[in-house]
Structures are given as C-alpha cells and as structure tokens.
Amino acid sequence: MFVVDKENYEAEVVQCDMPVIVDIWGPQCAPCLALLPQVEELAATYEGKIKFCKLNAAENRRLCMAIKVMGLPSILFYKNGEVVNRLGGEEVTIDAVKAHAEALL
C-alpha cells in the first residue's frame, strides 16, 4: 500500500491511471487499526489492477477536510481522478470494500 499525504495525494491518487482505493485511518481509531491488515491483504489481491493507498487522518487534517472526510474509518474509491464511491463509519467492512473494489474494475 502506498502511503499518501498532502504532498503526494494529487499525484498518487487523483492523477493515477488505474482505479484507486484510499483507506483513511487514524492512530487512535480502533476500527481503523483492526481493518488495516485486511485492507493490506486485499491490496495484494488486486495488485496491478487497483492501487491501494492509506492516509493518516491525524497527520493530514486539512486534506481530510478538503476531500470531505468527517469520520473514521473512511474509504474513498477513485476512478479517472474522481471519487465514485465512499464508505464511512460502521458501513466500512472488508466485505463492503471488496464489493466496491469489484465495481471499480
């Protein structure tokens, strides 16, 4: 998984040629930390088809506000530089992420 921040978000996510999934997490967010290893496994499954990135919300508050992330965990799904779907809070499950990943392809 690529680590993204305010410096490289535009280049790594918005300008990427392939679909991108961004896992927005926080170091104090227990559901985020529980989900992260599963998302990393999913990233390996879709390697070469979907780019997976992770964004630490605690270190990138302004970016989170700019992309309208108001709670954690949040997952954003990008295609052609646009957010085509998002999951937040309790709706973030690994099964939901898989289903949305398939929809990106």
N, C-alpha and C positions, 0 to 999 in steps of 0.2 A: 504494500500500500504506500502511496506517495503521501508525504506529509505536506500539507499546504498551509499557507498563511497569507497575510495581506500583501506580502511581496510577490508571491508567485501564483496567487489564485487565478487571476485573469489568464495567464499563460497556460497553466496546467489544467484548468477546468473549463473556462469559457471558450478558449481558443483550441481546445483539443478536437482532433478529427474523429475520435471514436466516442461512444456514449460514456458518460462519467457518473459515478455514484460517489457522493460526498457524505461521509459519516461525521457528523458534528457532535463532539463529545466534550465532557468536562472532567477534570481530575477528581472532583467531589461528587460526581454523578454515578451512583452505584449501578443503575440500569445500563448506563453507557459502558461502564467498565466490564459488566457481565456480557454485553453484546459484542464488544470489540473483537474478541478471539473468533467468534462465529463469523463476523463480517470479514475478518482476515482470511479465514478458510474459504469463504465464498469468493473472495478476490482471486485466490489461487485457481479456483474452478473456472472462472471467466477470464483468466489471463489471455491477453491478446484480442479479446472481444469487447470487454468493458474495462475502463480504467477506474480503479477504486482509490479514493483519497480520504484522508482523515484530517479534520480541522479541530484544533483545541480551542474551544469557545472562550475559555478563561484568558487565553493569550491574544485573542482576536475579537474583542467585543465589538469594535466598530464595524468590522467586516460582517459579523453576525447580524448586526442591526441593518446594514446595507442590503443583505440578502434575505432580510425579514425572518430571521430565526429568533423566536421568542422563548423557546423552551428546549429542554434536553431530555432524552436524546432526540436528534433530528437527522433525517436522511434526505438529501436532495438528489434528484435524478435529472441529469442534463442530457440533452440530445441537440446537436447542432448549436451549441452555445446557449441554449435556453433551458430554464427549469420546466420540465414537462410533468413532474410529479414531486410530491414531498410527503414524508411521514413524520409524525411528531408525537412525543409523549408515549402513552400506552399503546398506540397503534404500531409502534416500532417493534416488530418481532422479526426473527430471522426468516420466517415463512413469508411475511409480507415483503421483506427486502428481496427475497428470491423471486416472488411473483412479479414485482416491479422490474427487477433486473431482466427477466424473460421478456417483459413488454418492451424493453428498450431495444431488443435485438430485431 
